[in-house]
Amino acid sequence: MERDFALYVHGASQEWLDRLARMFAELPTGAAVPSLSPVTAAAAYRLIDNVTLDARHLLRLAVEGDGKAAGATFRAQRGEGKLNGATTSLTRILKSGIKAGWWPADVPRVLKPTGPDRNGWSKTAAYHLDEALLPVFREAFADYDQRNRHGEHTPTPASTVHAERPTALARLTEVYAEQGHPHHRAVDFATDLLAQHTDELADLLRAHGHTAAAEDLDALNP
């Protein structure tokens, strides 16, 4: 009976991984080849779940583009000036994940930028997802979309505001859903809106004497 499996390698050099990849390339046609990614689908899911909507969209573009997210496409869909925020969010959550131990320290970034496009030297032409990470993120996005589509999503521990304000999130999700957005997209939009306004929410809580709750929000958004 055939079974699918994945091989996760930690601490190996790129040369070692290349040699292993060549060895698997010499296997007979149809032989199962394990994933050489040091990142698990669970870790990729957690990253997807914790970054901002713009960062999640950039990752999704890379997956849908077979490893390439075109800068021009992202700007057309999300607006000028949003790439910096997206990459900043990815960097922040990756550092947090490495520190907490759920993301491998030997993968400090998931998207690599290429040179500027024709429209200006300050603009990045594209971001690339490593070939070994592509199937892992495909699986993670499929799981993420499936859970949100059926309302089964349970936030991972680092989710900003999501876990702390379920009522507000549910109400905002309903508003976006009423505008015609699929449920999983509505959750994304609502979560992103709350995350963007955590400082404002904390100030509002302090103004009404809820100091402890305000401090909890501050801790979620360092």
Contacts in CASP RR format, 6 or more apart in sequence:
PFRMAT RR
TARGET T0000
AUTHOR 0000-0000-0000
METHOD contacts of the structure
MODEL  1
MERDFALYVHGASQEWLDRLARMFAELPTGAAVPSLSPVTAAAAYRLIDN
VTLDARHLLRLAVEGDGKAAGATFRAQRGEGKLNGATTSLTRILKSGIKA
GWWPADVPRVLKPTGPDRNGWSKTAAYHLDEALLPVFREAFADYDQRNRH
GEHTPTPASTVHAERPTALARLTEVYAEQGHPHHRAVDFATDLLAQHTDE
LADLLRAHGHTAAAEDLDALNP
2 32 0 8 1.000
4 32 0 8 1.000
5 32 0 8 1.000
5 34 0 8 1.000
6 34 0 8 1.000
6 35 0 8 1.000
6 37 0 8 1.000
6 40 0 8 1.000
7 34 0 8 1.000
7 35 0 8 1.000
7 36 0 8 1.000
8 35 0 8 1.000
8 37 0 8 1.000
8 38 0 8 1.000
8 39 0 8 1.000
8 40 0 8 1.000
9 17 0 8 1.000
9 20 0 8 1.000
9 36 0 8 1.000
9 38 0 8 1.000
10 38 0 8 1.000
10 104 0 8 1.000
10 106 0 8 1.000
11 38 0 8 1.000
11 104 0 8 1.000
11 106 0 8 1.000
12 20 0 8 1.000
12 38 0 8 1.000
12 106 0 8 1.000
17 36 0 8 1.000
17 132 0 8 1.000
20 36 0 8 1.000
21 36 0 8 1.000
24 33 0 8 1.000
24 34 0 8 1.000
27 33 0 8 1.000
35 132 0 8 1.000
35 135 0 8 1.000
35 136 0 8 1.000
36 132 0 8 1.000
37 130 0 8 1.000
37 132 0 8 1.000
37 133 0 8 1.000
37 135 0 8 1.000
37 136 0 8 1.000
38 104 0 8 1.000
38 106 0 8 1.000
38 107 0 8 1.000
39 103 0 8 1.000
39 104 0 8 1.000
39 107 0 8 1.000
39 110 0 8 1.000
39 133 0 8 1.000
39 136 0 8 1.000
40 136 0 8 1.000
41 136 0 8 1.000
41 139 0 8 1.000
41 140 0 8 1.000
41 143 0 8 1.000
42 140 0 8 1.000
43 102 0 8 1.000
43 103 0 8 1.000
43 104 0 8 1.000
44 133 0 8 1.000
44 136 0 8 1.000
44 137 0 8 1.000
44 139 0 8 1.000
44 140 0 8 1.000
45 140 0 8 1.000
45 143 0 8 1.000
45 144 0 8 1.000
45 156 0 8 1.000
46 97 0 8 1.000
46 102 0 8 1.000
46 103 0 8 1.000
46 156 0 8 1.000
46 158 0 8 1.000
47 59 0 8 1.000
47 90 0 8 1.000
47 93 0 8 1.000
47 94 0 8 1.000
47 103 0 8 1.000
47 110 0 8 1.000
47 140 0 8 1.000
48 56 0 8 1.000
48 59 0 8 1.000
48 137 0 8 1.000
48 140 0 8 1.000
48 141 0 8 1.000
48 144 0 8 1.000
49 144 0 8 1.000
49 155 0 8 1.000
49 156 0 8 1.000
49 159 0 8 1.000
50 93 0 8 1.000
50 96 0 8 1.000
50 156 0 8 1.000
50 158 0 8 1.000
50 159 0 8 1.000
50 160 0 8 1.000
51 59 0 8 1.000
51 86 0 8 1.000
51 89 0 8 1.000
51 90 0 8 1.000
51 93 0 8 1.000
52 85 0 8 1.000
52 86 0 8 1.000
52 89 0 8 1.000
52 192 0 8 1.000
52 195 0 8 1.000
52 196 0 8 1.000
53 188 0 8 1.000
53 189 0 8 1.000
53 191 0 8 1.000
53 192 0 8 1.000
54 78 0 8 1.000
54 82 0 8 1.000
54 83 0 8 1.000
54 85 0 8 1.000
54 86 0 8 1.000
54 89 0 8 1.000
54 192 0 8 1.000
55 85 0 8 1.000
55 86 0 8 1.000
55 87 0 8 1.000
55 89 0 8 1.000
55 90 0 8 1.000
55 93 0 8 1.000
56 188 0 8 1.000
57 74 0 8 1.000
57 77 0 8 1.000
57 78 0 8 1.000
57 86 0 8 1.000
58 69 0 8 1.000
58 74 0 8 1.000
58 83 0 8 1.000
58 86 0 8 1.000
58 87 0 8 1.000
58 90 0 8 1.000
58 111 0 8 1.000
58 127 0 8 1.000
59 69 0 8 1.000
59 90 0 8 1.000
59 110 0 8 1.000
59 111 0 8 1.000
59 129 0 8 1.000
59 137 0 8 1.000
59 141 0 8 1.000
60 141 0 8 1.000
61 69 0 8 1.000
61 70 0 8 1.000
61 73 0 8 1.000
61 74 0 8 1.000
62 68 0 8 1.000
62 69 0 8 1.000
62 111 0 8 1.000
62 127 0 8 1.000
62 128 0 8 1.000
62 129 0 8 1.000
62 137 0 8 1.000
63 129 0 8 1.000
63 134 0 8 1.000
63 137 0 8 1.000
63 138 0 8 1.000
63 141 0 8 1.000
66 134 0 8 1.000
67 128 0 8 1.000
67 129 0 8 1.000
67 131 0 8 1.000
67 134 0 8 1.000
68 126 0 8 1.000
68 127 0 8 1.000
68 128 0 8 1.000
68 129 0 8 1.000
69 111 0 8 1.000
69 126 0 8 1.000
69 127 0 8 1.000
69 128 0 8 1.000
69 129 0 8 1.000
70 125 0 8 1.000
70 126 0 8 1.000
71 83 0 8 1.000
71 117 0 8 1.000
71 123 0 8 1.000
71 124 0 8 1.000
71 125 0 8 1.000
71 126 0 8 1.000
71 127 0 8 1.000
72 117 0 8 1.000
72 119 0 8 1.000
72 125 0 8 1.000
74 82 0 8 1.000
74 83 0 8 1.000
74 86 0 8 1.000
75 81 0 8 1.000
75 82 0 8 1.000
75 83 0 8 1.000
75 123 0 8 1.000
78 86 0 8 1.000
83 124 0 8 1.000
87 111 0 8 1.000
87 113 0 8 1.000
87 127 0 8 1.000
90 109 0 8 1.000
90 110 0 8 1.000
90 111 0 8 1.000
91 109 0 8 1.000
93 158 0 8 1.000
94 103 0 8 1.000
94 107 0 8 1.000
94 108 0 8 1.000
94 109 0 8 1.000
94 110 0 8 1.000
96 158 0 8 1.000
97 103 0 8 1.000
97 158 0 8 1.000
98 104 0 8 1.000
98 105 0 8 1.000
98 108 0 8 1.000
100 158 0 8 1.000
107 133 0 8 1.000
110 129 0 8 1.000
110 130 0 8 1.000
110 133 0 8 1.000
110 137 0 8 1.000
111 127 0 8 1.000
111 128 0 8 1.000
111 129 0 8 1.000
112 127 0 8 1.000
112 128 0 8 1.000
112 130 0 8 1.000
113 124 0 8 1.000
113 125 0 8 1.000
113 126 0 8 1.000
113 127 0 8 1.000
113 128 0 8 1.000
114 124 0 8 1.000
114 125 0 8 1.000
114 126 0 8 1.000
114 127 0 8 1.000
114 128 0 8 1.000
115 124 0 8 1.000
115 125 0 8 1.000
115 126 0 8 1.000
116 122 0 8 1.000
116 123 0 8 1.000
116 124 0 8 1.000
116 125 0 8 1.000
117 123 0 8 1.000
117 124 0 8 1.000
117 125 0 8 1.000
117 126 0 8 1.000
129 137 0 8 1.000
144 153 0 8 1.000
144 184 0 8 1.000
145 184 0 8 1.000
146 152 0 8 1.000
147 153 0 8 1.000
147 154 0 8 1.000
147 184 0 8 1.000
148 183 0 8 1.000
148 184 0 8 1.000
148 187 0 8 1.000
148 188 0 8 1.000
149 182 0 8 1.000
149 183 0 8 1.000
149 184 0 8 1.000
150 183 0 8 1.000
151 183 0 8 1.000
153 184 0 8 1.000
153 187 0 8 1.000
155 162 0 8 1.000
155 163 0 8 1.000
157 163 0 8 1.000
159 191 0 8 1.000
160 191 0 8 1.000
160 194 0 8 1.000
160 195 0 8 1.000
160 198 0 8 1.000
160 220 0 8 1.000
160 221 0 8 1.000
161 168 0 8 1.000
161 169 0 8 1.000
161 191 0 8 1.000
161 194 0 8 1.000
161 195 0 8 1.000
161 198 0 8 1.000
161 201 0 8 1.000
161 217 0 8 1.000
161 220 0 8 1.000
161 221 0 8 1.000
162 169 0 8 1.000
162 191 0 8 1.000
162 194 0 8 1.000
164 216 0 8 1.000
164 217 0 8 1.000
164 220 0 8 1.000
165 194 0 8 1.000
165 201 0 8 1.000
168 194 0 8 1.000
169 187 0 8 1.000
169 190 0 8 1.000
169 191 0 8 1.000
169 194 0 8 1.000
172 189 0 8 1.000
172 190 0 8 1.000
172 193 0 8 1.000
172 194 0 8 1.000
173 183 0 8 1.000
173 186 0 8 1.000
173 187 0 8 1.000
173 190 0 8 1.000
174 186 0 8 1.000
175 186 0 8 1.000
175 190 0 8 1.000
176 185 0 8 1.000
176 186 0 8 1.000
176 189 0 8 1.000
176 190 0 8 1.000
177 183 0 8 1.000
177 186 0 8 1.000
181 189 0 8 1.000
194 201 0 8 1.000
195 221 0 8 1.000
198 217 0 8 1.000
198 218 0 8 1.000
198 220 0 8 1.000
198 221 0 8 1.000
199 221 0 8 1.000
201 217 0 8 1.000
202 214 0 8 1.000
202 215 0 8 1.000
202 217 0 8 1.000
202 218 0 8 1.000
203 214 0 8 1.000
205 211 0 8 1.000
205 213 0 8 1.000
205 214 0 8 1.000
205 217 0 8 1.000
206 214 0 8 1.000
END
